[in-house]
């Protein structure tokens, strides 16, 4: 899923808020050790949007779930698109016909956790056969708010930094950069003719990676104007002021991947979706993928999706069992083949073996964290982008401190 689609999802998430109105690892890759002997028959539905390949994987899992849970039937509901998902789901919740659990991304999930639309899973897990030790601690932490768990982690991946390896070599540069200061110095040498050293998309995803690399973050709205965030924005402002950075919009492109694929910038922040996109957009492009460069600390965002149980699920216990079952090794391995890293610790290493171009990013799994946007996520993203565009593209004379102070006042 490219960045534009993820942004579309975030913009449409606000529609959901209109409605006010789930055994221990045997080592075999099957989440529970024994069969569920409960006599009560239960049917649960999982909702998602995705590809035909995703659907096939889920249908196969649904067909085999009775091997583990004889009295549990899993139905899969695929929505045609993310737009359709978020447009239809509110009405389904109001009518009492929504899926029992859904798969969603963590970018923007806090808004709905804060509104009480998802079920806290801790008590359900305590009385179930769900073994959270199968998942990397960093993956589970993404789905915790106030020490309560709201999602069974499915897939997870740190954000990345991409470099056009041929441009780097042609510029006579040596080792790849590890810090933003080194990126800035390299960008000056890489900028020539109609090529910029770096593209910095004025988008909350990319901006968040910069501020996190300086030890900052949005703190769910509490730390928007922190000194660390100011440092992150200052680095962005500096590179634009020096003329070595460009926004996709300034070049007539929709997102950063297009700028990079067309050879108009030598470096960019991005994510695992670049691999599939570049394979089609520019298969001859020679690139390297690295962790987000260090500002003052190692930091960046963790992209994750998980299964969350809706608050109005008819049988939360059965929904939780079904969600957990979908993290079995066989199902996770099928997703791994499609290019997604599993949140299951034992499978993650295999992912990086099979995707060696991302091997350097593996270490970032240990320190990458959630986006931590404010509860009014869409409002925050819109305001952040508006103020940055006004300053960087429109020439408004705001310092990073002034810009963030103004936004902080709206989220007290």
C-alpha positions in Angstrom: 0.0 0.0 0.0 1.6 3.2 -1.1 1.7 6.4 1.0 -1.1 8.1 -0.9 -3.5 5.2 -0.1 -2.5 5.3 3.6 -3.2 9.0 3.7 -6.6 8.4 2.1 -7.3 5.9 4.8 -6.5 8.5 7.5 -8.7 11.1 5.9 -11.6 8.7 5.8 -11.2 7.4 9.3 -13.0 10.4 10.7 -16.3 9.0 9.3 -16.3 6.2 11.8 -16.6 8.6 14.7 -20.1 9.6 13.5 -21.3 6.4 15.1 -21.6 6.2 18.9 -23.9 3.2 19.0 -12.6 -10.6 20.3 -3.2 -22.4 24.5 0.1 -21.6 24.8 2.4 -21.9 21.8 3.2 -25.5 21.1 6.2 -24.6 19.1 4.6 -26.0 16.0 3.5 -22.6 14.6 -0.1 -23.1 15.7 -1.1 -20.5 18.2 -2.8 -22.8 20.7 -1.6 -26.2 22.0 -4.9 -28.1 22.0 -8.3 -28.0 20.5 -11.1 -25.8 21.9 -13.5 -28.3 23.5 -16.2 -25.7 24.2 -19.6 -27.0 23.2 -21.0 -23.6 22.2 -20.9 -23.1 18.5 -19.8 -19.5 17.5 -19.6 -17.7 14.2 -17.4 -14.6 13.9 -16.7 -12.3 10.9 -13.4 -10.6 10.1 -13.5 -7.5 7.9 -10.6 -6.1 5.9 -9.6 -4.5 2.6 -6.8 -5.8 0.5 -5.9 -7.7 -2.6 -7.2 -10.9 -4.1 -4.1 -12.6 -2.7 -4.9 -11.4 0.8 -8.4 -12.8 0.5 -7.1 -16.2 -0.6 -4.9 -16.4 2.4 -7.7 -15.5 4.8 -10.1 -17.9 3.1 -7.6 -20.7 3.5 -7.2 -19.8 7.2 -10.9 -19.7 7.7 -11.3 -23.2 6.1 -8.7 -24.7 8.6 -9.7 -22.9 11.8 -11.9 -25.8 12.9 -8.8 -27.9 13.2 -7.9 -25.8 16.2 -11.4 -24.6 17.3 -14.0 -27.2 16.2 -16.8 -25.1 17.5 -15.7 -21.9 15.8 -16.6 -20.7 12.3 -14.8 -17.8 10.7 -16.3 -15.8 7.9 -14.2 -13.3 5.9 -15.6 -10.1 4.6 -13.5 -8.2 2.1 -14.3 -4.6 1.3 -13.5 -3.4 -2.2 -11.2 -0.6 -1.0 -10.1 1.3 2.1 -12.5 4.1 1.1 -15.4 1.6 0.9 -14.4 0.1 4.2 -14.5 3.3 6.2 -17.6 4.6 4.4 -19.7 1.5 5.0 -18.4 0.4 8.4 -20.1 3.2 10.5 -23.5 2.3 9.1 -22.9 -1.4 9.7 -22.0 -0.7 13.3 -25.2 1.3 13.8 -27.3 -1.4 12.2 -25.6 -4.1 14.3 -24.2 -6.0 11.3 -20.5 -5.0 11.4 -17.7 -7.6 11.5 -16.7 -8.8 15.0 -13.1 -7.9 14.4 -11.2 -6.0 11.7 -7.6 -5.6 10.5 -6.4 -2.0 10.5 -3.1 0.0 10.5 -1.8 1.8 13.6 -1.4 5.1 11.9 -4.4 6.9 13.2 -5.7 4.1 15.4 -5.4 6.0 18.6 -8.3 8.2 17.7 -10.7 5.3 17.7 -9.1 3.7 20.8 -9.6 7.0 22.6 -13.3 7.1 21.5 -13.9 3.6 22.9 -14.7 1.9 19.6 -12.3 -1.0 20.2 -12.3 -3.6 22.9 -9.5 -3.8 25.5 -8.1 -7.3 25.2 -6.2 -7.8 28.4 -9.0 -9.5 30.4 -10.0 -11.6 27.4 -6.4 -12.7 26.9 -6.0 -13.6 30.6 -8.7 -16.2 30.4 -7.8 -17.5 26.9 -5.0 -19.6 25.2 -3.5 -16.5 23.6 0.3 -16.4 24.1 1.5 -12.8 23.6 5.1 -14.0 24.0 5.0 -15.1 20.4 5.1 -11.5 19.3 8.0 -9.0 19.4 7.5 -6.7 22.4 7.8 -3.7 20.2 5.0 -5.0 18.0 2.6 -5.4 20.9 3.6 -2.1 22.4 2.3 -0.3 19.3 -1.2 -1.5 20.2 -1.1 -0.4 23.9 -2.7 2.7 25.3 -2.5 3.4 29.0 -1.0 -0.1 29.4 -4.1 -1.7 27.8 -3.7 -3.8 24.7 -6.1 -3.2 21.8 -4.8 -5.3 19.0 -3.3 -8.7 18.2 -0.3 -7.7 16.1 -0.2 -9.1 12.6 2.5 -7.4 10.5 5.1 -4.9 11.4 7.9 -2.9 9.8 10.1 0.1 10.7 10.1 3.2 8.4 13.1 3.5 6.1 15.4 5.8 4.3 16.1 5.2 0.6 19.2 6.2 -1.5 19.7 6.0 -5.2 22.9 4.0 -5.2 24.0 4.9 -8.7 23.6 8.6 -8.0 25.5 8.2 -4.8 28.4 6.4 -6.5 28.5 8.9 -9.4 28.8 11.8 -6.9 31.9 10.1 -5.5 30.5 9.7 -2.0 31.7 7.0 0.3 29.9 5.3 3.1 26.1 5.8 3.3 24.9 8.4 5.9 23.9 7.4 9.4 22.9 10.9 10.6 20.8 13.8 9.2 23.9 16.0 9.3 25.6 13.5 6.9 22.4 13.4 4.8 22.4 17.2 4.5 26.1 17.3 3.5 25.5 14.6 0.9 22.4 16.3 -0.4 24.5 19.4 -1.3 26.7 17.2 -3.5 23.9 15.3 -5.0 21.9 18.4 -6.0 22.6 19.3 -9.6 20.7 20.2 -12.8 17.1 19.1 -12.3 17.9 16.6 -9.5 17.6 17.3 -5.8 19.6 15.7 -3.1 16.5 14.7 -1.2 12.7 14.8 -1.4 10.9 15.6 1.8 7.2 15.0 1.5 5.2 17.5 3.5 3.2 14.7 5.0 2.6 13.7 8.7 4.2 10.3 8.1 7.5 11.7 6.9 7.6 14.6 9.3 7.1 12.3 12.2 10.1 10.2 11.3 12.3 13.4 11.4 11.1 14.5 14.8 11.4 11.0 16.3 15.0 10.8 15.2 15.7 13.8 17.4 14.0 12.1 20.4 10.7 13.8 19.8 7.2 12.8 19.0 3.6 14.1 19.3 2.8 12.4 22.6 -0.8 12.0 21.5 -1.0 15.8 21.4 0.8 16.6 24.7 4.3 17.3 23.2 3.7 18.9 19.9 6.0 21.9 20.5 8.7 20.0 22.3 12.4 21.1 21.9 13.1 17.8 20.1 10.3 18.3 17.6 11.6 21.8 16.9 15.0 20.3 16.2 13.5 17.9 13.7 11.6 20.6 11.9 14.7 22.9 11.9 16.6 20.2 9.9 13.9 20.1 7.3 13.7 23.9 7.1 17.5 24.0 6.7 17.6 21.6 3.8 14.8 23.5 2.0 16.5 26.8 2.6 19.7 25.4 1.1 17.9 24.4 -2.0 18.8 20.7 -1.7 15.3 19.4 -0.8 12.1 19.4 -2.8 8.4 18.5 -2.2 6.6 16.1 -4.6 4.0 18.8 -5.1 6.6 21.3 -6.3 7.5 18.9 -9.1 4.0 18.0 -10.0 4.1 14.5 -8.4 1.5 13.0 -6.0 4.0 11.4 -3.5 7.6 10.9 -2.7 7.9 7.5 -4.4 7.2 9.0 -7.8 9.9 11.6 -7.3 12.4 8.9 -6.3 11.4 6.5 -9.1 11.7 9.2 -11.8 15.2 10.1 -10.6 14.4 13.6 -9.5 15.7 13.1 -6.0 18.6 10.9 -4.7 17.2 10.3 -1.2 13.9 10.1 0.6 12.2 8.7 3.7 9.8 5.9 2.8 8.6 2.4 3.7 8.5 -1.3 2.7 5.9 -0.5 -0.1 8.7 1.1 -2.1 9.9 -2.4 -3.1 6.7 -3.4 -5.0 6.2 0.1 -6.3 9.7 0.5 -7.7 9.6 -3.0 -9.2 6.9 -1.7 -11.5 7.7 2.0 -11.8 11.5 1.7 -12.4 12.8 -1.9 -12.3 16.3 -0.8 -13.2 16.7 1.6 -10.3 19.5 0.6 -8.0 18.7 1.6 -4.4 19.6 0.9 -0.8 17.3 0.9 2.1 18.5 2.1 5.5 17.0 2.9 8.9 15.8 6.5 9.4 19.0 8.5 9.9 19.9 9.6 13.4 19.3 13.2 14.6 20.3 12.9 18.2 18.9 9.4 18.8 18.0 6.3 16.8 14.3 6.7 16.2 11.5 6.4 13.7 8.0 5.2 13.3 6.8 1.6 13.3 4.2 0.7 10.7 2.0 -2.1 12.0 -1.4 -3.6 11.4 -3.3 -5.7 13.8 -6.6 -7.4 14.5 -8.9 -5.3 16.7 -12.2 -6.5 18.2 -15.0 -4.0 17.9 -16.7 -2.9 21.1 -20.1 -4.2 19.9 -18.8 -7.6 18.8 -21.4 -10.3 19.7 -18.9 -12.8 21.0 -15.7 -11.1 21.9 -14.0 -14.2 23.2 -14.6 -16.0 19.9 -13.4 -13.0 18.0 -10.2 -13.0 20.0 -9.6 -16.7 19.3 -10.2 -16.2 15.6 -7.9 -13.1 15.5 -5.2 -15.0 17.3 -5.5 -18.0 15.0 -4.8 -15.8 12.0 -1.3 -15.2 13.4 -0.4 -18.9 13.0 2.9 -19.7 11.2 1.3 -21.0 8.0 -0.9 -17.9 7.5 1.9 -15.6 8.5 4.3 -17.3 6.1 1.9 -16.7 3.2 1.9 -13.0 4.0 5.6 -13.1 4.2 5.7 -14.3 0.6 3.8 -11.2 -0.4 6.5 -9.0 1.2 5.2 -8.3 4.7 7.2 -8.8 7.8 5.5 -10.9 10.5 5.0 -9.6 14.0 5.7 -13.2 15.2 9.3 -13.1 16.4 10.3 -16.6 15.0 9.3 -15.5 11.5 10.7 -12.0 11.4 14.3 -13.2 10.8 13.1 -15.2 7.9 11.6 -12.2 6.3 14.8 -10.3 6.3 16.6 -13.3 4.8 14.1 -13.4 1.9 14.2 -9.6 1.5 17.9 -8.8 1.8 17.5 -5.3 0.5 15.8 -4.5 3.8 18.3 -6.3 6.0 19.9 -3.1 7.3 16.5 -2.0 8.6 16.0 -5.0 10.8 17.8 -3.5 13.8 15.3 -0.6 13.8 12.6 -3.1 15.0 14.0 -2.6 18.5 13.6 1.1 18.7 10.9 2.3 16.3 7.6 3.4 17.9 4.0 4.4 17.3 3.0 7.6 15.5 1.3 8.9 18.7 -0.9 11.5 16.9 -3.4 13.5 18.9 -6.9 12.0 19.3 -8.2 14.4 16.7 -5.9 12.9 14.2 -7.3 14.3 11.0 -7.4 17.8 12.4 -3.8 17.5 13.6 -2.5 16.2 10.3 -4.4 18.8 8.3 -3.1 21.6 10.4 0.5 20.3 10.4 0.5 20.0 6.6 -1.1 23.3 6.1 1.3 25.2 8.3 4.4 23.5 6.8 3.2 24.1 3.2 2.5 27.8 4.1 6.0 28.1 5.4 8.0 26.0 3.0 6.1 26.6 -0.2 4.2 29.8 0.6 7.0 31.7 2.2 5.3 32.4 5.5 7.9 33.6 8.0 7.5 31.1 10.8 10.2 29.5 12.8 9.8 25.8 13.7 9.1 26.9 17.3 6.4 29.4 16.2 4.8 26.9 13.9 4.6 24.1 16.5 3.5 26.5 19.3 0.6 27.6 17.2 -0.5 24.0 16.6 0.0 23.0 20.2 -2.4 25.7 21.3 -5.1 23.9 19.3 -4.5 20.6 21.2 -4.2 21.6 24.8 
